[in-house]
Amino acid sequence: MSKLNIAILYGSRSTEHEVSIITALQVMHNLDKAKYNLLPIYISKSGQWVLGNEDFLDPKLYKNLDLLAQNYPETTLTHKTIAKAGLTLSLPLPKIDIVFPVFHGTFGEDGTIQGLLEMANLPYVGCGVLASAIGMDKLAQKKLFSEIPQVKYGSNLKFPVFVKPCNGGSSIGITKVRNAKELKDALEVAKCYDRRVIIEESAEGFKEINISVLGNSGSDLKTSVCEQPVPSKDILSYSDKYQSGSKGMASAKRLIPAPIKPATAAKIAEYAKVAFAAIDASGLARVDFLVSPDEKTIYINEINTIPGSLAFYLWETSGLKFPQLLDELIRLALEKHAARARLIHAFPTNILANLGDTLKGGKLKG
């Protein structure tokens, strides 16, 4: 069986740019080289597409991102060389069998790249345009998760509250507010990252419990074991998630499996599948919950369509090694693409046959 040519897309114009690089490195190091030819495509913070090689699997390469973008050739999502006035502007890509987007945050996890890949008719791993966009928008999620208990949000809330950018991740721009005096500053911080802001009541004393879902909506979905992240303060911060080691989210402090009752874990798994299906997700997601000390109350917090480190540590504890998880994600992506290819995307019609006859004075007449 011939190898699949797999393009790994990562980086991009996002506050989570560096986190994307870490997850991409984890993916590239765990993809089975006997099955896949790797094609790293790094998108710089300024939006430049850079065609990589085996050098891009070396973490040391990323210590100077500006130098990286200068030293390697640009490319575009095409198999043809783009030239102008006799000068080659970008190098052509080899044949791509499947794309593996590994982005966190805007311009990658939010449906933008997914839309481009749909237009290019390329199979790709993970959620589609709609699910990716909703997965980034905390307010849109809440509207769709009406069947699942949630913390109060909007107005007329009791302090303390959390102020968050509607679109964002890795806890960036999120502030816990204890009184009205702190609210103004928190809103200004959140608005630095998104024009829309959401305010939620704090579920005081609740613990965060996360779970991962694997599959394509409309088919059998699998769930991982649950985890309980251990924050250093009131909120699981960017530092808690990514600066406690060199392995991204895999380095964060957590309890796996989470020390919760089996019935609670089963209810969380049920809610997670409902949330996954509600946004029409595919591939993989991590769904985050808040659980009361007595475990009688469970609130959904959010869904992450490309979680840090792809939540591989949850699946390894569930018996699925990282290389096997990647194989399954690729299989699911090809399955989804094949299903879409069976749909009708063009409709035969002769509506343009007499178009010239309907033009009078340069205008179309009905």
Salt bridges, closest charged atoms under 4 A:
GLU18 OE2 - LYS45 NZ 2.59
ASP97 OD1 - LYS95 NZ 2.26
GLU118 OE1 - ARG340 NH2 3.32
ASP137 OD2 - ARG196 NH1 2.60
GLU200 OE2 - LYS142 NZ 3.08
GLU200 OE1 - LYS164 NZ 2.86
GLU204 OE2 - LYS176 NZ 2.90
GLU227 OE1 - ARG254 NE 2.34
ASP234 OD2 - LYS176 NZ 3.67
ASP234 OD2 - ARG178 NH2 2.24
GLU270 OE2 - LYS267 NZ 3.69
ASP288 OD1 - ARG286 NE 2.82
GLU295 OE2 - LYS207 NZ 3.65
GLU302 OE1 - LYS138 NZ 3.89
ASP327 OD2 - LYS35 NZ 2.69
GLU328 OE2 - ARG331 NH2 2.76
GLU335 OE2 - ARG331 NH1 3.18
